[in-house]
Amino acid sequence: MPAKSILLPGEKVELTDPRVFNMNDLATILGLSRTTVRRMKQLGFKMPLGYASVTMAHDFLKKLEVAAE
């Protein structure tokens, strides 16, 4: 059973939001597909107990960007 969304319809989430989100919510917030977030996990993105913050995701994506240079 998928985790229930904690996002309200149309809610804007700031980078500094301290909450942790499930894969579906994180994909929505980042404007990515769920498949892309799953691929991030395969590349080493940690989602303890299936949850991560927006800051954690942004930090991981920055590391990937630097590594690709």
mmCIF file as Biopython writes it, N, C-alpha, C and O atoms, coordinates in Angstrom:
data_model
#
loop_
_atom_site.group_PDB
_atom_site.id
_atom_site.type_symbol
_atom_site.label_atom_id
_atom_site.label_alt_id
_atom_site.label_comp_id
_atom_site.label_asym_id
_atom_site.label_entity_id
_atom_site.label_seq_id
_atom_site.pdbx_PDB_ins_code
_atom_site.Cartn_x
_atom_site.Cartn_y
_atom_site.Cartn_z
_atom_site.occupancy
_atom_site.B_iso_or_equiv
_atom_site.auth_seq_id
_atom_site.auth_asym_id
_atom_site.pdbx_PDB_model_num
ATOM 1   N N  . MET A ? 1  ? 0.848  -1.180 0.000   1.0 0.0 1  A 1 
ATOM 2   C CA . MET A ? 1  ? 0.000  0.000  0.000   1.0 0.0 1  A 1 
ATOM 3   C C  . MET A ? 1  ? 0.894  1.244  0.000   1.0 0.0 1  A 1 
ATOM 4   O O  . MET A ? 1  ? 1.747  1.388  0.876   1.0 0.0 1  A 1 
ATOM 5   N N  . PRO A ? 2  ? 0.706  2.147  -0.977  1.0 0.0 2  A 1 
ATOM 6   C CA . PRO A ? 2  ? 1.555  3.345  -1.050  1.0 0.0 2  A 1 
ATOM 7   C C  . PRO A ? 2  ? 1.343  4.263  0.149   1.0 0.0 2  A 1 
ATOM 8   O O  . PRO A ? 2  ? 0.254  4.339  0.718   1.0 0.0 2  A 1 
ATOM 9   N N  . ALA A ? 3  ? 2.414  4.955  0.510   1.0 0.0 3  A 1 
ATOM 10  C CA . ALA A ? 3  ? 2.334  5.910  1.612   1.0 0.0 3  A 1 
ATOM 11  C C  . ALA A ? 3  ? 1.407  7.055  1.228   1.0 0.0 3  A 1 
ATOM 12  O O  . ALA A ? 3  ? 1.365  7.466  0.069   1.0 0.0 3  A 1 
ATOM 13  N N  . LYS A ? 4  ? 0.676  7.561  2.190   1.0 0.0 4  A 1 
ATOM 14  C CA . LYS A ? 4  ? -0.266 8.647  1.955   1.0 0.0 4  A 1 
ATOM 15  C C  . LYS A ? 4  ? 0.487  9.966  1.780   1.0 0.0 4  A 1 
ATOM 16  O O  . LYS A ? 4  ? 1.457  10.241 2.487   1.0 0.0 4  A 1 
ATOM 17  N N  . SER A ? 5  ? 0.026  10.767 0.833   1.0 0.0 5  A 1 
ATOM 18  C CA . SER A ? 5  ? 0.640  12.061 0.564   1.0 0.0 5  A 1 
ATOM 19  C C  . SER A ? 5  ? 0.377  13.028 1.718   1.0 0.0 5  A 1 
ATOM 20  O O  . SER A ? 5  ? -0.714 13.060 2.287   1.0 0.0 5  A 1 
ATOM 21  N N  . ILE A ? 6  ? 1.416  13.825 2.052   1.0 0.0 6  A 1 
ATOM 22  C CA . ILE A ? 6  ? 1.227  14.860 3.070   1.0 0.0 6  A 1 
ATOM 23  C C  . ILE A ? 6  ? 1.112  16.231 2.428   1.0 0.0 6  A 1 
ATOM 24  O O  . ILE A ? 6  ? 0.975  17.242 3.118   1.0 0.0 6  A 1 
ATOM 25  N N  . LEU A ? 7  ? 1.168  16.260 1.093   1.0 0.0 7  A 1 
ATOM 26  C CA . LEU A ? 7  ? 1.047  17.536 0.383   1.0 0.0 7  A 1 
ATOM 27  C C  . LEU A ? 7  ? -0.412 17.912 0.184   1.0 0.0 7  A 1 
ATOM 28  O O  . LEU A ? 7  ? -1.250 17.062 -0.121  1.0 0.0 7  A 1 
ATOM 29  N N  . LEU A ? 8  ? -0.701 19.174 0.357   1.0 0.0 8  A 1 
ATOM 30  C CA . LEU A ? 8  ? -2.025 19.681 0.032   1.0 0.0 8  A 1 
ATOM 31  C C  . LEU A ? 8  ? -2.045 20.006 -1.453  1.0 0.0 8  A 1 
ATOM 32  O O  . LEU A ? 8  ? -1.001 20.347 -2.009  1.0 0.0 8  A 1 
ATOM 33  N N  . PRO A ? 9  ? -3.182 19.915 -2.109  1.0 0.0 9  A 1 
ATOM 34  C CA . PRO A ? 9  ? -3.229 20.238 -3.540  1.0 0.0 9  A 1 
ATOM 35  C C  . PRO A ? 9  ? -2.702 21.651 -3.808  1.0 0.0 9  A 1 
ATOM 36  O O  . PRO A ? 9  ? -3.163 22.619 -3.202  1.0 0.0 9  A 1 
ATOM 37  N N  . GLY A ? 10 ? -1.744 21.757 -4.710  1.0 0.0 10 A 1 
ATOM 38  C CA . GLY A ? 10 ? -1.178 23.053 -5.076  1.0 0.0 10 A 1 
ATOM 39  C C  . GLY A ? 10 ? -0.198 23.634 -4.076  1.0 0.0 10 A 1 
ATOM 40  O O  . GLY A ? 10 ? 0.258  24.764 -4.254  1.0 0.0 10 A 1 
ATOM 41  N N  . GLU A ? 11 ? 0.139  22.895 -3.033  1.0 0.0 11 A 1 
ATOM 42  C CA . GLU A ? 11 ? 1.049  23.395 -2.007  1.0 0.0 11 A 1 
ATOM 43  C C  . GLU A ? 11 ? 2.454  23.602 -2.570  1.0 0.0 11 A 1 
ATOM 44  O O  . GLU A ? 11 ? 2.976  22.741 -3.278  1.0 0.0 11 A 1 
ATOM 45  N N  . LYS A ? 12 ? 3.055  24.731 -2.257  1.0 0.0 12 A 1 
ATOM 46  C CA . LYS A ? 12 ? 4.436  25.018 -2.652  1.0 0.0 12 A 1 
ATOM 47  C C  . LYS A ? 12 ? 5.353  24.659 -1.481  1.0 0.0 12 A 1 
ATOM 48  O O  . LYS A ? 12 ? 5.081  25.012 -0.333  1.0 0.0 12 A 1 
ATOM 49  N N  . VAL A ? 13 ? 6.427  23.963 -1.787  1.0 0.0 13 A 1 
ATOM 50  C CA . VAL A ? 13 ? 7.359  23.525 -0.752  1.0 0.0 13 A 1 
ATOM 51  C C  . VAL A ? 13 ? 8.700  24.209 -0.989  1.0 0.0 13 A 1 
ATOM 52  O O  . VAL A ? 13 ? 9.246  24.168 -2.092  1.0 0.0 13 A 1 
ATOM 53  N N  . GLU A ? 14 ? 9.218  24.834 0.053   1.0 0.0 14 A 1 
ATOM 54  C CA . GLU A ? 14 ? 10.508 25.521 -0.016  1.0 0.0 14 A 1 
ATOM 55  C C  . GLU A ? 14 ? 11.648 24.521 0.141   1.0 0.0 14 A 1 
ATOM 56  O O  . GLU A ? 14 ? 11.466 23.436 0.693   1.0 0.0 14 A 1 
ATOM 57  N N  . LEU A ? 15 ? 12.815 24.898 -0.348  1.0 0.0 15 A 1 
ATOM 58  C CA . LEU A ? 15 ? 14.008 24.059 -0.232  1.0 0.0 15 A 1 
ATOM 59  C C  . LEU A ? 15 ? 14.340 23.778 1.234   1.0 0.0 15 A 1 
ATOM 60  O O  . LEU A ? 15 ? 14.838 22.701 1.564   1.0 0.0 15 A 1 
ATOM 61  N N  . THR A ? 16 ? 14.070 24.732 2.100   1.0 0.0 16 A 1 
ATOM 62  C CA . THR A ? 16 ? 14.419 24.595 3.511   1.0 0.0 16 A 1 
ATOM 63  C C  . THR A ? 16 ? 13.329 23.927 4.350   1.0 0.0 16 A 1 
ATOM 64  O O  . THR A ? 16 ? 13.450 23.869 5.574   1.0 0.0 16 A 1 
ATOM 65  N N  . ASP A ? 17 ? 12.284 23.430 3.723   1.0 0.0 17 A 1 
ATOM 66  C CA . ASP A ? 17 ? 11.194 22.766 4.455   1.0 0.0 17 A 1 
ATOM 67  C C  . ASP A ? 17 ? 11.779 21.579 5.221   1.0 0.0 17 A 1 
ATOM 68  O O  . ASP A ? 17 ? 12.423 20.721 4.616   1.0 0.0 17 A 1 
ATOM 69  N N  . PRO A ? 18 ? 11.572 21.512 6.529   1.0 0.0 18 A 1 
ATOM 70  C CA . PRO A ? 18 ? 12.191 20.446 7.335   1.0 0.0 18 A 1 
ATOM 71  C C  . PRO A ? 18 ? 11.486 19.086 7.226   1.0 0.0 18 A 1 
ATOM 72  O O  . PRO A ? 18 ? 12.012 18.084 7.710   1.0 0.0 18 A 1 
ATOM 73  N N  . ARG A ? 19 ? 10.329 19.041 6.612   1.0 0.0 19 A 1 
ATOM 74  C CA . ARG A ? 19 ? 9.583  17.776 6.535   1.0 0.0 19 A 1 
ATOM 75  C C  . ARG A ? 19 ? 10.286 16.789 5.605   1.0 0.0 19 A 1 
ATOM 76  O O  . ARG A ? 19 ? 11.062 17.182 4.733   1.0 0.0 19 A 1 
ATOM 77  N N  . VAL A ? 20 ? 10.006 15.522 5.801   1.0 0.0 20 A 1 
ATOM 78  C CA . VAL A ? 20 ? 10.487 14.486 4.897   1.0 0.0 20 A 1 
ATOM 79  C C  . VAL A ? 20 ? 9.296  13.961 4.104   1.0 0.0 20 A 1 
ATOM 80  O O  . VAL A ? 20 ? 8.172  13.911 4.602   1.0 0.0 20 A 1 
ATOM 81  N N  . PHE A ? 21 ? 9.566  13.574 2.866   1.0 0.0 21 A 1 
ATOM 82  C CA . PHE A ? 21 ? 8.509  13.194 1.950   1.0 0.0 21 A 1 
ATOM 83  C C  . PHE A ? 21 ? 8.765  11.810 1.364   1.0 0.0 21 A 1 
ATOM 84  O O  . PHE A ? 21 ? 9.909  11.368 1.262   1.0 0.0 21 A 1 
ATOM 85  N N  . ASN A ? 22 ? 7.683  11.131 0.978   1.0 0.0 22 A 1 
ATOM 86  C CA . ASN A ? 22 ? 7.827  9.840  0.320   1.0 0.0 22 A 1 
ATOM 87  C C  . ASN A ? 22 ? 8.225  10.063 -1.138  1.0 0.0 22 A 1 
ATOM 88  O O  . ASN A ? 22 ? 8.306  11.204 -1.593  1.0 0.0 22 A 1 
ATOM 89  N N  . MET A ? 23 ? 8.468  8.997  -1.858  1.0 0.0 23 A 1 
ATOM 90  C CA . MET A ? 23 ? 8.960  9.095  -3.230  1.0 0.0 23 A 1 
ATOM 91  C C  . MET A ? 23 ? 7.986  9.850  -4.139  1.0 0.0 23 A 1 
ATOM 92  O O  . MET A ? 23 ? 8.414  10.667 -4.954  1.0 0.0 23 A 1 
ATOM 93  N N  . ASN A ? 24 ? 6.702  9.590  -4.011  1.0 0.0 24 A 1 
ATOM 94  C CA . ASN A ? 24 ? 5.713  10.261 -4.856  1.0 0.0 24 A 1 
ATOM 95  C C  . ASN A ? 24 ? 5.692  11.768 -4.601  1.0 0.0 24 A 1 
ATOM 96  O O  . ASN A ? 24 ? 5.714  12.557 -5.545  1.0 0.0 24 A 1 
ATOM 97  N N  . ASP A ? 25 ? 5.650  12.166 -3.340  1.0 0.0 25 A 1 
ATOM 98  C CA . ASP A ? 25 ? 5.626  13.589 -3.002  1.0 0.0 25 A 1 
ATOM 99  C C  . ASP A ? 25 ? 6.914  14.276 -3.426  1.0 0.0 25 A 1 
ATOM 100 O O  . ASP A ? 25 ? 6.886  15.389 -3.950  1.0 0.0 25 A 1 
ATOM 101 N N  . LEU A ? 26 ? 8.037  13.616 -3.202  1.0 0.0 26 A 1 
ATOM 102 C CA . LEU A ? 26 ? 9.328  14.192 -3.573  1.0 0.0 26 A 1 
ATOM 103 C C  . LEU A ? 26 ? 9.401  14.410 -5.088  1.0 0.0 26 A 1 
ATOM 104 O O  . LEU A ? 26 ? 9.884  15.446 -5.543  1.0 0.0 26 A 1 
ATOM 105 N N  . ALA A ? 27 ? 8.927  13.445 -5.861  1.0 0.0 27 A 1 
ATOM 106 C CA . ALA A ? 27 ? 8.904  13.590 -7.317  1.0 0.0 27 A 1 
ATOM 107 C C  . ALA A ? 27 ? 8.041  14.781 -7.725  1.0 0.0 27 A 1 
ATOM 108 O O  . ALA A ? 27 ? 8.430  15.556 -8.600  1.0 0.0 27 A 1 
ATOM 109 N N  . THR A ? 28 ? 6.888  14.931 -7.107  1.0 0.0 28 A 1 
ATOM 110 C CA . THR A ? 28 ? 5.994  16.052 -7.413  1.0 0.0 28 A 1 
ATOM 111 C C  . THR A ? 28 ? 6.651  17.382 -7.084  1.0 0.0 28 A 1 
ATOM 112 O O  . THR A ? 28 ? 6.605  18.313 -7.887  1.0 0.0 28 A 1 
ATOM 113 N N  . ILE A ? 29 ? 7.259  17.476 -5.916  1.0 0.0 29 A 1 
ATOM 114 C CA . ILE A ? 29 ? 7.901  18.717 -5.471  1.0 0.0 29 A 1 
ATOM 115 C C  . ILE A ? 29 ? 9.052  19.091 -6.401  1.0 0.0 29 A 1 
ATOM 116 O O  . ILE A ? 29 ? 9.210  20.259 -6.755  1.0 0.0 29 A 1 
ATOM 117 N N  . LEU A ? 30 ? 9.852  18.109 -6.796  1.0 0.0 30 A 1 
ATOM 118 C CA . LEU A ? 30 ? 11.021 18.370 -7.637  1.0 0.0 30 A 1 
ATOM 119 C C  . LEU A ? 30 ? 10.678 18.526 -9.111  1.0 0.0 30 A 1 
ATOM 120 O O  . LEU A ? 30 ? 11.520 18.940 -9.908  1.0 0.0 30 A 1 
ATOM 121 N N  . GLY A ? 31 ? 9.439  18.194 -9.478  1.0 0.0 31 A 1 
ATOM 122 C CA . GLY A ? 31 ? 9.047  18.261 -10.880 1.0 0.0 31 A 1 
ATOM 123 C C  . GLY A ? 31 ? 9.658  17.136 -11.694 1.0 0.0 31 A 1 
ATOM 124 O O  . GLY A ? 31 ? 9.928  17.290 -12.885 1.0 0.0 31 A 1 
ATOM 125 N N  . LEU A ? 32 ? 9.874  16.000 -11.037 1.0 0.0 32 A 1 
ATOM 126 C CA . LEU A ? 32 ? 10.464 14.830 -11.679 1.0 0.0 32 A 1 
ATOM 127 C C  . LEU A ? 32 ? 9.444  13.702 -11.688 1.0 0.0 32 A 1 
ATOM 128 O O  . LEU A ? 32 ? 8.420  13.768 -11.008 1.0 0.0 32 A 1 
ATOM 129 N N  . SER A ? 33 ? 9.734  12.675 -12.461 1.0 0.0 33 A 1 
ATOM 130 C CA . SER A ? 33 ? 8.877  11.500 -12.434 1.0 0.0 33 A 1 
ATOM 131 C C  . SER A ? 33 ? 9.285  10.610 -11.260 1.0 0.0 33 A 1 
ATOM 132 O O  . SER A ? 33 ? 10.390 10.728 -10.732 1.0 0.0 33 A 1 
ATOM 133 N N  . ARG A ? 34 ? 8.393  9.737  -10.868 1.0 0.0 34 A 1 
ATOM 134 C CA . ARG A ? 34 ? 8.694  8.790  -9.803  1.0 0.0 34 A 1 
ATOM 135 C C  . ARG A ? 34 ? 9.849  7.882  -10.239 1.0 0.0 34 A 1 
ATOM 136 O O  . ARG A ? 34 ? 10.678 7.481  -9.423  1.0 0.0 34 A 1 
ATOM 137 N N  . THR A ? 35 ? 9.889  7.570  -11.521 1.0 0.0 35 A 1 
ATOM 138 C CA . THR A ? 35 ? 10.964 6.741  -12.077 1.0 0.0 35 A 1 
ATOM 139 C C  . THR A ? 35 ? 12.321 7.418  -11.900 1.0 0.0 35 A 1 
ATOM 140 O O  . THR A ? 35 ? 13.313 6.750  -11.607 1.0 0.0 35 A 1 
ATOM 141 N N  . THR A ? 36 ? 12.371 8.732  -12.074 1.0 0.0 36 A 1 
ATOM 142 C CA . THR A ? 36 ? 13.625 9.464  -11.913 1.0 0.0 36 A 1 
ATOM 143 C C  . THR A ? 36 ? 14.084 9.415  -10.464 1.0 0.0 36 A 1 
ATOM 144 O O  . THR A ? 36 ? 15.275 9.250  -10.196 1.0 0.0 36 A 1 
ATOM 145 N N  . VAL A ? 37 ? 13.160 9.556  -9.532  1.0 0.0 37 A 1 
ATOM 146 C CA . VAL A ? 37 ? 13.532 9.475  -8.111  1.0 0.0 37 A 1 
ATOM 147 C C  . VAL A ? 37 ? 14.005 8.060  -7.793  1.0 0.0 37 A 1 
ATOM 148 O O  . VAL A ? 37 ? 14.954 7.886  -7.028  1.0 0.0 37 A 1 
ATOM 149 N N  . ARG A ? 38 ? 13.365 7.058  -8.363  1.0 0.0 38 A 1 
ATOM 150 C CA . ARG A ? 38 ? 13.809 5.673  -8.165  1.0 0.0 38 A 1 
ATOM 151 C C  . ARG A ? 38 ? 15.223 5.491  -8.715  1.0 0.0 38 A 1 
ATOM 152 O O  . ARG A ? 38 ? 16.045 4.811  -8.100  1.0 0.0 38 A 1 
ATOM 153 N N  . ARG A ? 39 ? 15.509 6.093  -9.867  1.0 0.0 39 A 1 
ATOM 154 C CA . ARG A ? 39 ? 16.855 6.017  -10.462 1.0 0.0 39 A 1 
ATOM 155 C C  . ARG A ? 39 ? 17.879 6.710  -9.560  1.0 0.0 39 A 1 
ATOM 156 O O  . ARG A ? 39 ? 19.005 6.233  -9.416  1.0 0.0 39 A 1 
ATOM 157 N N  . MET A ? 40 ? 17.484 7.840  -8.952  1.0 0.0 40 A 1 
ATOM 158 C CA . MET A ? 40 ? 18.364 8.522  -7.999  1.0 0.0 40 A 1 
ATOM 159 C C  . MET A ? 40 ? 18.741 7.563  -6.874  1.0 0.0 40 A 1 
ATOM 160 O O  . MET A ? 40 ? 19.899 7.505  -6.460  1.0 0.0 40 A 1 
ATOM 161 N N  . LYS A ? 41 ? 17.753 6.808  -6.381  1.0 0.0 41 A 1 
ATOM 162 C CA . LYS A ? 41 ? 18.025 5.840  -5.315  1.0 0.0 41 A 1 
ATOM 163 C C  . LYS A ? 41 ? 19.012 4.776  -5.791  1.0 0.0 41 A 1 
ATOM 164 O O  . LYS A ? 41 ? 19.891 4.362  -5.035  1.0 0.0 41 A 1 
ATOM 165 N N  . GLN A ? 42 ? 18.872 4.336  -7.028  1.0 0.0 42 A 1 
ATOM 166 C CA . GLN A ? 42 ? 19.794 3.337  -7.576  1.0 0.0 42 A 1 
ATOM 167 C C  . GLN A ? 42 ? 21.206 3.898  -7.683  1.0 0.0 42 A 1 
ATOM 168 O O  . GLN A ? 42 ? 22.182 3.150  -7.619  1.0 0.0 42 A 1 
ATOM 169 N N  . LEU A ? 43 ? 21.314 5.224  -7.847  1.0 0.0 43 A 1 
ATOM 170 C CA . LEU A ? 43 ? 22.617 5.873  -7.958  1.0 0.0 43 A 1 
ATOM 171 C C  . LEU A ? 43 ? 23.201 6.259  -6.597  1.0 0.0 43 A 1 
ATOM 172 O O  . LEU A ? 43 ? 24.285 6.839  -6.531  1.0 0.0 43 A 1 
ATOM 173 N N  . GLY A ? 44 ? 22.483 5.939  -5.506  1.0 0.0 44 A 1 
ATOM 174 C CA . GLY A ? 44 ? 23.021 6.171  -4.176  1.0 0.0 44 A 1 
ATOM 175 C C  . GLY A ? 44 ? 22.266 7.156  -3.302  1.0 0.0 44 A 1 
ATOM 176 O O  . GLY A ? 44 ? 22.678 7.400  -2.168  1.0 0.0 44 A 1 
ATOM 177 N N  . PHE A ? 45 ? 21.174 7.731  -3.792  1.0 0.0 45 A 1 
ATOM 178 C CA . PHE A ? 45 ? 20.386 8.654  -2.975  1.0 0.0 45 A 1 
ATOM 179 C C  . PHE A ? 45 ? 19.731 7.879  -1.834  1.0 0.0 45 A 1 
ATOM 180 O O  . PHE A ? 45 ? 19.022 6.898  -2.060  1.0 0.0 45 A 1 
ATOM 181 N N  . LYS A ? 46 ? 19.976 8.328  -0.617  1.0 0.0 46 A 1 
ATOM 182 C CA . LYS A ? 46 ? 19.460 7.643  0.565   1.0 0.0 46 A 1 
ATOM 183 C C  . LYS A ? 46 ? 18.104 8.204  0.970   1.0 0.0 46 A 1 
ATOM 184 O O  . LYS A ? 46 ? 17.939 9.413  1.133   1.0 0.0 46 A 1 
ATOM 185 N N  . MET A ? 47 ? 17.133 7.301  1.130   1.0 0.0 47 A 1 
ATOM 186 C CA . MET A ? 47 ? 15.808 7.655  1.634   1.0 0.0 47 A 1 
ATOM 187 C C  . MET A ? 47 ? 15.526 6.727  2.817   1.0 0.0 47 A 1 
ATOM 188 O O  . MET A ? 47 ? 14.847 5.712  2.666   1.0 0.0 47 A 1 
ATOM 189 N N  . PRO A ? 48 ? 16.056 7.084  4.007   1.0 0.0 48 A 1 
ATOM 190 C CA . PRO A ? 48 ? 15.843 6.225  5.173   1.0 0.0 48 A 1 
ATOM 191 C C  . PRO A ? 48 ? 14.354 5.993  5.440   1.0 0.0 48 A 1 
ATOM 192 O O  . PRO A ? 48 ? 13.570 6.939  5.527   1.0 0.0 48 A 1 
ATOM 193 N N  . LEU A ? 49 ? 13.989 4.741  5.565   1.0 0.0 49 A 1 
ATOM 194 C CA . LEU A ? 49 ? 12.604 4.325  5.788   1.0 0.0 49 A 1 
ATOM 195 C C  . LEU A ? 49 ? 11.666 4.814  4.692   1.0 0.0 49 A 1 
ATOM 196 O O  . LEU A ? 49 ? 10.454 4.889  4.898   1.0 0.0 49 A 1 
ATOM 197 N N  . GLY A ? 50 ? 12.230 5.154  3.508   1.0 0.0 50 A 1 
ATOM 198 C CA . GLY A ? 50 ? 11.417 5.566  2.375   1.0 0.0 50 A 1 
ATOM 199 C C  . GLY A ? 50 ? 11.075 7.044  2.325   1.0 0.0 50 A 1 
ATOM 200 O O  . GLY A ? 50 ? 10.194 7.452  1.568   1.0 0.0 50 A 1 
ATOM 201 N N  . TYR A ? 51 ? 11.768 7.860  3.132   1.0 0.0 51 A 1 
ATOM 202 C CA . TYR A ? 51 ? 11.476 9.295  3.192   1.0 0.0 51 A 1 
ATOM 203 C C  . TYR A ? 51 ? 12.764 10.107 3.092   1.0 0.0 51 A 1 
ATOM 204 O O  . TYR A ? 51 ? 13.823 9.675  3.546   1.0 0.0 51 A 1 
ATOM 205 N N  . ALA A ? 52 ? 12.654 11.294 2.487   1.0 0.0 52 A 1 
ATOM 206 C CA . ALA A ? 52 ? 13.798 12.202 2.386   1.0 0.0 52 A 1 
ATOM 207 C C  . ALA A ? 52 ? 13.280 13.633 2.299   1.0 0.0 52 A 1 
ATOM 208 O O  . ALA A ? 52 ? 12.140 13.875 1.901   1.0 0.0 52 A 1 
ATOM 209 N N  . SER A ? 53 ? 14.138 14.573 2.677   1.0 0.0 53 A 1 
ATOM 210 C CA . SER A ? 53 ? 13.774 15.986 2.597   1.0 0.0 53 A 1 
ATOM 211 C C  . SER A ? 53 ? 14.122 16.532 1.218   1.0 0.0 53 A 1 
ATOM 212 O O  . SER A ? 53 ? 14.884 15.921 0.469   1.0 0.0 53 A 1 
ATOM 213 N N  . VAL A ? 54 ? 13.560 17.674 0.897   1.0 0.0 54 A 1 
ATOM 214 C CA . VAL A ? 54 ? 13.856 18.341 -0.365  1.0 0.0 54 A 1 
ATOM 215 C C  . VAL A ? 54 ? 15.332 18.741 -0.387  1.0 0.0 54 A 1 
ATOM 216 O O  . VAL A ? 54 ? 15.979 18.653 -1.430  1.0 0.0 54 A 1 
ATOM 217 N N  . THR A ? 55 ? 15.860 19.172 0.736   1.0 0.0 55 A 1 
ATOM 218 C CA . THR A ? 55 ? 17.264 19.547 0.828   1.0 0.0 55 A 1 
ATOM 219 C C  . THR A ? 55 ? 18.164 18.355 0.514   1.0 0.0 55 A 1 
ATOM 220 O O  . THR A ? 55 ? 19.154 18.497 -0.204  1.0 0.0 55 A 1 
ATOM 221 N N  . MET A ? 56 ? 17.827 17.191 1.044   1.0 0.0 56 A 1 
ATOM 222 C CA . MET A ? 56 ? 18.608 15.987 0.770   1.0 0.0 56 A 1 
ATOM 223 C C  . MET A ? 56 ? 18.631 15.697 -0.729  1.0 0.0 56 A 1 
ATOM 224 O O  . MET A ? 56 ? 19.676 15.359 -1.283  1.0 0.0 56 A 1 
ATOM 225 N N  . ALA A ? 57 ? 17.491 15.828 -1.373  1.0 0.0 57 A 1 
ATOM 226 C CA . ALA A ? 57 ? 17.402 15.562 -2.809  1.0 0.0 57 A 1 
ATOM 227 C C  . ALA A ? 57 ? 18.216 16.582 -3.607  1.0 0.0 57 A 1 
ATOM 228 O O  . ALA A ? 57 ? 18.940 16.211 -4.530  1.0 0.0 57 A 1 
ATOM 229 N N  . HIS A ? 58 ? 18.101 17.857 -3.258  1.0 0.0 58 A 1 
ATOM 230 C CA . HIS A ? 58 ? 18.859 18.898 -3.957  1.0 0.0 58 A 1 
ATOM 231 C C  . HIS A ? 58 ? 20.365 18.687 -3.782  1.0 0.0 58 A 1 
ATOM 232 O O  . HIS A ? 58 ? 21.130 18.829 -4.735  1.0 0.0 58 A 1 
ATOM 233 N N  . ASP A ? 59 ? 20.781 18.352 -2.578  1.0 0.0 59 A 1 
ATOM 234 C CA . ASP A ? 59 ? 22.209 18.102 -2.327  1.0 0.0 59 A 1 
ATOM 235 C C  . ASP A ? 59 ? 22.709 16.939 -3.172  1.0 0.0 59 A 1 
ATOM 236 O O  . ASP A ? 59 ? 23.797 17.008 -3.743  1.0 0.0 59 A 1 
ATOM 237 N N  . PHE A ? 60 ? 21.928 15.881 -3.253  1.0 0.0 60 A 1 
ATOM 238 C CA . PHE A ? 60 ? 22.322 14.718 -4.049  1.0 0.0 60 A 1 
ATOM 239 C C  . PHE A ? 60 ? 22.426 15.088 -5.526  1.0 0.0 60 A 1 
ATOM 240 O O  . PHE A ? 60 ? 23.385 14.706 -6.196  1.0 0.0 60 A 1 
ATOM 241 N N  . LEU A ? 61 ? 21.444 15.828 -6.034  1.0 0.0 61 A 1 
ATOM 242 C CA . LEU A ? 61 ? 21.459 16.224 -7.443  1.0 0.0 61 A 1 
ATOM 243 C C  . LEU A ? 61 ? 22.645 17.133 -7.751  1.0 0.0 61 A 1 
ATOM 244 O O  . LEU A ? 61 ? 23.211 17.056 -8.842  1.0 0.0 61 A 1 
ATOM 245 N N  . LYS A ? 62 ? 23.028 17.994 -6.806  1.0 0.0 62 A 1 
ATOM 246 C CA . LYS A ? 62 ? 24.205 18.849 -6.996  1.0 0.0 62 A 1 
ATOM 247 C C  . LYS A ? 62 ? 25.468 17.999 -7.086  1.0 0.0 62 A 1 
ATOM 248 O O  . LYS A ? 62 ? 26.338 18.271 -7.913  1.0 0.0 62 A 1 
ATOM 249 N N  . LYS A ? 63 ? 25.578 16.970 -6.241  1.0 0.0 63 A 1 
ATOM 250 C CA . LYS A ? 63 ? 26.737 16.074 -6.266  1.0 0.0 63 A 1 
ATOM 251 C C  . LYS A ? 63 ? 26.822 15.348 -7.600  1.0 0.0 63 A 1 
ATOM 252 O O  . LYS A ? 63 ? 27.911 15.176 -8.148  1.0 0.0 63 A 1 
ATOM 253 N N  . LEU A ? 64 ? 25.675 14.920 -8.126  1.0 0.0 64 A 1 
ATOM 254 C CA . LEU A ? 64 ? 25.671 14.265 -9.426  1.0 0.0 64 A 1 
ATOM 255 C C  . LEU A ? 64 ? 26.129 15.221 -10.522 1.0 0.0 64 A 1 
ATOM 256 O O  . LEU A ? 64 ? 26.881 14.842 -11.419 1.0 0.0 64 A 1 
ATOM 257 N N  . GLU A ? 65 ? 25.672 16.444 -10.439 1.0 0.0 65 A 1 
ATOM 258 C CA . GLU A ? 65 ? 26.042 17.453 -11.428 1.0 0.0 65 A 1 
ATOM 259 C C  . GLU A ? 65 ? 27.536 17.709 -11.416 1.0 0.0 65 A 1 
ATOM 260 O O  . GLU A ? 65 ? 28.163 17.797 -12.471 1.0 0.0 65 A 1 
ATOM 261 N N  . VAL A ? 66 ? 28.112 17.831 -10.220 1.0 0.0 66 A 1 
ATOM 262 C CA . VAL A ? 66 ? 29.556 18.073 -10.084 1.0 0.0 66 A 1 
ATOM 263 C C  . VAL A ? 66 ? 30.334 16.858 -10.603 1.0 0.0 66 A 1 
ATOM 264 O O  . VAL A ? 66 ? 31.355 17.009 -11.273 1.0 0.0 66 A 1 
ATOM 265 N N  . ALA A ? 67 ? 29.852 15.677 -10.294 1.0 0.0 67 A 1 
ATOM 266 C CA . ALA A ? 67 ? 30.536 14.454 -10.729 1.0 0.0 67 A 1 
ATOM 267 C C  . ALA A ? 67 ? 30.510 14.311 -12.249 1.0 0.0 67 A 1 
ATOM 268 O O  . ALA A ? 67 ? 31.419 13.726 -12.836 1.0 0.0 67 A 1 
ATOM 269 N N  . ALA A ? 68 ? 29.464 14.848 -12.885 1.0 0.0 68 A 1 
ATOM 270 C CA . ALA A ? 68 ? 29.334 14.732 -14.333 1.0 0.0 68 A 1 
ATOM 271 C C  . ALA A ? 68 ? 30.253 15.708 -15.074 1.0 0.0 68 A 1 
ATOM 272 O O  . ALA A ? 68 ? 30.488 15.546 -16.271 1.0 0.0 68 A 1 
ATOM 273 N N  . GLU A ? 69 ? 30.767 16.702 -14.381 1.0 0.0 69 A 1 
ATOM 274 C CA . GLU A ? 69 ? 31.628 17.710 -15.035 1.0 0.0 69 A 1 
ATOM 275 C C  . GLU A ? 69 ? 33.016 17.200 -15.295 1.0 0.0 69 A 1 
ATOM 276 O O  . GLU A ? 69 ? 33.849 17.927 -15.835 1.0 0.0 69 A 1 
#
